[in-house]
Amino acid sequence: MISLYVAGDLIGAPEREVAAHLAACDGCRRLADEFSESRS
């Protein structure tokens, strides 16, 4: 799900749920940052 979120492929409730989780979870936020860096 995190990779889909970073790619912008989630919409609606799933996008909001992942965003809320990332706001609270340092480990997943770091993972999202890694996905984002690899897409650059």
DSSP file (Angstrom, degrees, kcal/mol; ACC not computed):
  #  RESIDUE AA STRUCTURE BP1 BP2  ACC     N-H-->O    O-->H-N    N-H-->O    O-->H-N    TCO  KAPPA ALPHA  PHI   PSI    X-CA   Y-CA   Z-CA
    1    1 A M     >        0   0    0      0, 0.0     4,-2.4     0, 0.0     5,-0.2   0.000 360.0 360.0 360.0 -37.1    0.0    0.0    0.0
    2    2 A I  H  >  +     0   0    0      1,-0.2     4,-2.8     2,-0.2     5,-0.2   0.915 360.0  50.1 -63.8 -41.3    2.8    2.4    0.8
    3    3 A S  H  > S+     0   0    0      1,-0.2     4,-2.0     2,-0.2    -1,-0.2   0.893 111.2  49.4 -64.6 -37.4    4.3    2.1   -2.7
    4    4 A L  H  >>S+     0   0    0      2,-0.2     5,-2.8     1,-0.2     4,-0.6   0.890 111.0  50.6 -65.6 -39.1    0.9    2.7   -4.2
    5    5 A Y  H ><5S+     0   0    0     -4,-2.4     3,-1.2     1,-0.2    -2,-0.2   0.942 110.8  47.7 -62.8 -48.3    0.5    5.8   -2.0
    6    6 A V  H 3<5S+     0   0    0     -4,-2.8    -1,-0.2     1,-0.3    -2,-0.2   0.871 110.7  52.3 -61.8 -37.1    3.9    7.2   -3.0
    7    7 A A  H 3<5S-     0   0    0     -4,-2.0    -1,-0.3    -5,-0.2    -2,-0.2   0.596 114.6-118.1 -75.2 -10.3    3.1    6.6   -6.7
    8    8 A G  T <<5S+     0   0    0     -3,-1.2    -3,-0.2    -4,-0.6    -2,-0.1   0.706  77.5 127.3  80.8  20.0   -0.2    8.5   -6.3
    9    9 A D      < +     0   0    0     -5,-2.8     2,-0.4    -6,-0.2    -4,-0.2   0.435  48.1  83.6 -92.4   0.2   -2.2    5.4   -7.2
   10   10 A L        -     0   0    0     -6,-0.6     2,-0.3    -5,-0.2     3,-0.0  -0.830  55.3-180.0-102.7 143.3   -4.5    5.5   -4.1
   11   11 A I        -     0   0    0     -2,-0.4     4,-0.4     4,-0.0     2,-0.0  -0.955  45.2  -4.7-135.7 157.7   -7.6    7.7   -4.0
   12   12 A G  S  > S-     0   0    0     -2,-0.3     4,-2.1     1,-0.2     3,-0.3  -0.316 122.8  -0.1  68.0-139.9  -10.3    8.3   -1.4
   13   13 A A  H  > S+     0   0    0      1,-0.2     4,-2.7     2,-0.2    -1,-0.2   0.872 131.1  53.5 -57.4 -45.0  -10.4    6.4    1.8
   14   14 A P  H  > S+     0   0    0      0, 0.0     4,-2.4     0, 0.0    -1,-0.2   0.913 109.7  49.5 -59.2 -40.2   -7.4    4.2    1.2
   15   15 A E  H  > S+     0   0    0     -4,-0.4     4,-2.4    -3,-0.3    -2,-0.2   0.928 112.9  46.7 -62.4 -44.8   -5.3    7.3    0.5
   16   16 A R  H  X S+     0   0    0     -4,-2.1     4,-2.4     2,-0.2    -1,-0.2   0.887 111.3  52.0 -65.2 -39.1   -6.5    9.0    3.7
   17   17 A E  H  X S+     0   0    0     -4,-2.7     4,-2.2     2,-0.2    -2,-0.2   0.919 112.0  44.9 -65.0 -43.7   -5.9    5.8    5.8
   18   18 A V  H  X S+     0   0    0     -4,-2.4     4,-2.9    -5,-0.2     5,-0.2   0.920 112.5  52.0 -66.6 -42.6   -2.3    5.5    4.6
   19   19 A A  H  X S+     0   0    0     -4,-2.4     4,-1.7     1,-0.2    -2,-0.2   0.913 110.9  47.8 -59.4 -43.0   -1.6    9.2    5.1
   20   20 A A  H  X S+     0   0    0     -4,-2.4     4,-0.9     2,-0.2    -1,-0.2   0.903 112.4  49.1 -64.9 -41.0   -2.9    8.9    8.7
   21   21 A H  H >X S+     0   0    0     -4,-2.2     4,-1.7     1,-0.2     3,-0.9   0.925 109.5  51.4 -64.5 -44.1   -0.8    5.9    9.3
   22   22 A L  H 3< S+     0   0    0     -4,-2.9    -1,-0.2     1,-0.3    -2,-0.2   0.840 104.4  58.2 -63.0 -32.1    2.3    7.5    7.9
   23   23 A A  H 3< S+     0   0    0     -4,-1.7    -1,-0.3    -5,-0.2    -2,-0.2   0.783 117.1  33.5 -66.1 -25.9    1.7   10.5   10.2
   24   24 A A  H << S+     0   0    0     -3,-0.9     2,-0.6    -4,-0.9    -2,-0.2   0.591 108.3  69.4-105.7 -13.8    1.8    8.2   13.2
   25   25 A C     X  -     0   0    0     -4,-1.7     4,-2.1     1,-0.2     5,-0.2  -0.896  52.0-171.0-119.7 107.5    4.4    5.5   12.2
   26   26 A D  H  > S+     0   0    0     -2,-0.6     4,-2.4     1,-0.2     5,-0.2   0.890  87.8  53.6 -61.0 -41.4    8.0    6.5   11.9
   27   27 A G  H  > S+     0   0    0      1,-0.2     4,-1.9     2,-0.2    -1,-0.2   0.919 112.0  42.8 -62.8 -44.9    9.0    3.1   10.4
   28   28 A C  H  > S+     0   0    0      2,-0.2     4,-2.6     1,-0.2    -1,-0.2   0.854 111.2  55.9 -70.8 -33.7    6.5    3.3    7.6
   29   29 A R  H  X S+     0   0    0     -4,-2.1     4,-2.2     2,-0.2    -2,-0.2   0.909 107.9  48.9 -63.9 -40.8    7.2    7.0    7.0
   30   30 A R  H  X S+     0   0    0     -4,-2.4     4,-2.2     2,-0.2    -2,-0.2   0.909 110.7  50.9 -62.8 -41.6   10.9    6.1    6.5
   31   31 A L  H  X S+     0   0    0     -4,-1.9     4,-2.4     1,-0.2    -2,-0.2   0.913 109.2  50.4 -61.7 -43.1    9.8    3.3    4.1
   32   32 A A  H  X S+     0   0    0     -4,-2.6     4,-2.5     1,-0.2    -1,-0.2   0.893 108.8  52.3 -62.1 -39.7    7.7    5.8    2.2
   33   33 A D  H  X S+     0   0    0     -4,-2.2     4,-2.5     2,-0.2    -1,-0.2   0.901 108.6  50.6 -62.6 -40.5   10.7    8.2    2.0
   34   34 A E  H  X S+     0   0    0     -4,-2.2     4,-2.1     2,-0.2    -2,-0.2   0.918 110.9  48.3 -64.1 -43.6   12.8    5.3    0.5
   35   35 A F  H  X S+     0   0    0     -4,-2.4     4,-1.2     1,-0.2    -2,-0.2   0.924 111.9  50.4 -59.9 -44.0   10.1    4.6   -2.1
   36   36 A S  H  X S+     0   0    0     -4,-2.5     4,-0.6     1,-0.2     3,-0.4   0.909 110.4  48.7 -62.5 -43.1    9.9    8.2   -3.0
   37   37 A E  H >< S+     0   0    0     -4,-2.5     3,-0.8     1,-0.2    -1,-0.2   0.869 108.6  53.6 -65.0 -36.9   13.7    8.5   -3.3
   38   38 A S  H 3< S+     0   0    0     -4,-2.1    -1,-0.2     1,-0.2    -2,-0.2   0.745 104.6  56.0 -72.0 -21.6   13.9    5.4   -5.6
   39   39 A R  H 3<        0   0    0     -4,-1.2    -1,-0.2    -3,-0.4    -2,-0.2   0.644 360.0 360.0 -81.8 -15.1   11.2    7.0   -7.9
   40   40 A S    <<        0   0    0     -3,-0.8    -1,-0.2    -4,-0.6    -2,-0.1   0.475 360.0 360.0 -75.9 360.0   13.3   10.1   -8.4
